[in-house]
Amino acid sequence: MWFLYRKKERVTAGDRAQPQSFGQKTCLPDGSWFKHPDSNKTWSNYTTCVDLDDLKLRNQVNMIYKWGYTVSLAALAVSIFIFFYFRSLTCTRIQIHKNLFISLAVNNCLWLVWYEAVVDNLPVLMTNGLGCKLLHVLVQYFLVATYFWMFCEGLYLHTLLVVTFLTESKVMPFLHTIGWGIPALLVSMYAALRTATPGETLQEIHKCIIIVPPDIIARRPSTRYNTYTA
């Protein structure tokens, strides 16, 4: 038989419950609750509790992100081409600009891959495979590198004002260490910690190495049943 009850709490962080909706649990003839064959844990059907209007809004927001990253990537590609094509522009300041723009461009590109290959791909989200983890780590690395190259921009300008005699040939190796090396160290530590403490259940998946979009768990389709799992 079906056991019906009104949903009073959110299924996952970020979900918006609909008070007029009901969740469902199946009570088996032996008096035990139905367990999902994939997780072997008690399963509740919260399909009707998902706020579809809110989900539609979030999908539209994701689309805005995609277009924003695309436009930004195109503008950065043009800028990088100009920097490399016109050799007369070569100087330490432009070298810093190049590294900053490259980190930004790669980061935007990886975010586009993330939205296309991960966010809308439920099997990838649920399996959380090596490729998904690697993509996440790369996104974090180039994101952190972007901030550090912004720091290098300010540090270089500060150095020009403070240091009277500055050998620019010695500045770039130091800035490369800050811009690319420190982010690599930080993200390596982050990846090691996340690998050592992975999420083990769907309820703890927000603690796992991947970032799950809101409502994604509540609307995850079952692979063996034409229903949704939560």
C-alpha positions in Angstrom: 0.0 0.0 0.0 1.0 3.6 -0.3 1.7 5.7 2.8 0.9 9.4 2.1 2.1 12.3 4.1 2.5 16.1 3.6 6.0 17.2 3.0 7.1 19.5 5.8 10.8 19.7 5.3 13.0 20.4 2.4 14.5 17.4 0.6 17.8 19.1 0.1 19.3 22.5 0.8 17.9 25.0 -1.7 14.7 23.1 -2.5 11.4 24.9 -2.1 8.6 22.7 -0.8 5.0 23.0 -2.0 2.7 22.7 1.1 -0.2 21.4 -1.1 2.0 18.4 -2.3 2.4 15.0 -0.8 5.3 12.6 -0.6 4.9 8.8 -1.0 6.4 5.8 0.7 5.5 2.2 -0.2 4.8 -0.2 2.7 5.5 -3.8 1.7 3.3 -6.7 2.8 5.9 -7.7 5.5 5.5 -4.2 7.1 8.9 -2.9 5.9 9.4 0.2 3.8 10.3 -0.2 0.1 14.1 0.2 -0.6 15.5 1.5 -3.8 17.5 -1.2 -5.6 20.3 1.2 -6.4 21.0 2.5 -2.9 19.3 -0.3 -0.9 17.9 2.3 1.4 14.4 3.4 2.2 13.0 5.4 -0.7 10.5 8.2 -0.7 8.9 9.7 -3.8 9.1 13.5 -3.5 8.4 14.2 -7.2 5.3 16.2 -6.6 7.1 18.3 -3.9 9.5 19.9 -6.4 8.7 23.5 -7.2 8.6 23.3 -11.0 8.4 27.1 -11.4 11.4 27.5 -9.2 13.2 24.9 -11.2 12.4 26.6 -14.5 13.7 29.9 -13.0 17.0 28.2 -12.0 17.4 26.7 -15.5 16.9 30.2 -17.0 19.5 31.6 -14.7 21.9 28.8 -15.8 21.2 29.8 -19.4 22.2 33.4 -18.6 25.4 32.1 -17.1 26.2 30.2 -20.2 25.6 33.2 -22.5 27.7 35.4 -20.2 30.6 32.9 -20.2 30.3 32.6 -24.0 30.4 36.4 -24.6 33.3 36.8 -22.1 35.2 34.0 -23.7 34.9 35.6 -27.2 36.1 39.0 -25.9 39.0 37.4 -24.1 40.0 35.4 -27.2 40.1 38.6 -29.3 42.2 40.4 -26.6 44.6 37.5 -26.3 45.0 37.4 -30.1 45.8 41.1 -30.2 48.4 40.7 -27.4 50.2 37.9 -29.2 49.9 39.3 -32.7 51.3 42.8 -32.1 54.8 42.1 -30.7 55.3 45.8 -30.1 53.0 45.5 -27.2 55.4 43.1 -25.4 56.4 44.3 -21.9 56.0 43.1 -18.4 52.6 44.7 -17.9 51.3 43.1 -21.1 52.8 39.8 -20.0 50.8 40.0 -16.8 47.7 40.9 -18.9 48.3 37.8 -21.1 48.4 35.5 -18.1 45.3 37.0 -16.5 43.3 36.8 -19.7 44.4 33.2 -20.4 43.4 32.1 -16.9 40.1 33.9 -17.3 39.5 32.4 -20.8 40.3 28.8 -19.7 38.1 29.2 -16.6 35.2 30.4 -18.7 35.7 27.5 -21.1 35.7 25.0 -18.3 32.6 26.5 -16.8 30.8 26.1 -20.1 31.9 22.4 -20.2 30.7 22.0 -16.6 27.2 23.4 -17.4 26.9 21.4 -20.6 28.4 18.0 -19.5 27.7 17.9 -15.8 24.8 20.1 -14.6 22.3 18.7 -17.2 23.7 15.2 -17.1 22.1 13.3 -14.2 24.1 10.1 -14.6 27.3 12.0 -14.4 26.1 13.9 -11.3 25.1 10.7 -9.5 28.2 8.6 -10.4 30.6 11.4 -9.7 33.3 9.7 -11.7 37.0 10.6 -12.1 36.4 12.9 -15.1 33.8 14.9 -13.2 36.2 15.3 -10.2 39.1 16.3 -12.5 36.9 18.9 -14.3 35.9 20.3 -10.9 39.5 20.6 -9.7 40.6 22.3 -13.0 37.7 24.8 -12.6 38.8 25.6 -9.1 42.5 25.9 -10.1 41.9 28.4 -12.9 39.4 30.3 -10.8 42.0 30.7 -8.0 44.7 31.5 -10.6 42.5 34.3 -12.0 42.4 36.0 -8.6 46.1 35.6 -8.0 46.9 37.2 -11.4 44.7 40.1 -10.4 46.8 40.3 -7.3 49.9 40.3 -9.5 48.6 43.2 -11.5 48.3 45.3 -8.4 51.6 44.0 -7.0 53.5 45.0 -10.1 52.1 48.5 -10.1 53.0 48.8 -6.4 56.5 47.6 -7.1 57.0 50.2 -9.8 56.1 52.9 -7.4 58.2 51.6 -4.4 61.3 50.1 -6.1 63.3 52.7 -7.9 65.5 50.3 -10.0 63.5 47.3 -11.1 64.9 44.6 -13.4 61.8 43.5 -15.2 63.4 40.3 -16.4 63.5 39.1 -12.8 59.9 40.1 -12.1 58.0 37.7 -14.3 59.4 34.4 -12.9 58.4 35.7 -9.4 54.9 36.6 -10.7 54.6 33.3 -12.5 55.2 31.6 -9.2 52.5 33.6 -7.5 50.0 33.4 -10.4 50.3 29.8 -11.3 52.3 28.1 -8.5 50.4 29.2 -5.4 47.0 28.3 -6.9 48.4 24.8 -7.8 49.5 24.3 -4.2 46.2 25.4 -2.8 44.0 23.4 -5.1 46.2 20.3 -4.6 45.6 20.6 -0.9 41.8 21.1 -1.6 41.6 18.1 -3.9 43.5 15.9 -1.4 41.1 16.9 1.4 38.0 16.3 -0.7 39.3 13.0 -1.9 39.9 11.9 1.7 36.4 12.8 2.8 34.0 12.0 0.0 30.2 12.1 0.5 28.7 8.6 0.9 25.0 9.2 0.6 22.6 11.2 -1.6 21.8 13.3 1.4 25.5 14.2 1.8 26.2 14.7 -1.8 26.5 18.4 -1.3 29.6 17.6 0.7 31.1 15.6 -2.1 33.6 16.9 -4.6 30.9 18.0 -7.1 28.6 20.9 -6.7 25.0 19.8 -7.2 22.6 22.4 -8.6 19.5 23.0 -6.5 16.6 20.6 -7.1 18.8 18.1 -8.9 18.5 15.4 -6.3 14.8 15.8 -5.9 14.2 15.3 -9.6 16.8 12.6 -10.2 15.2 9.8 -12.4 15.5 6.2 -11.4 17.3 4.0 -13.8 15.0 1.0 -13.2 11.7 2.7 -12.4 9.8 5.3 -14.1 9.8 7.4 -11.0 12.0 9.9 -9.3 14.3 9.3 -6.3 15.1 11.6 -3.4 
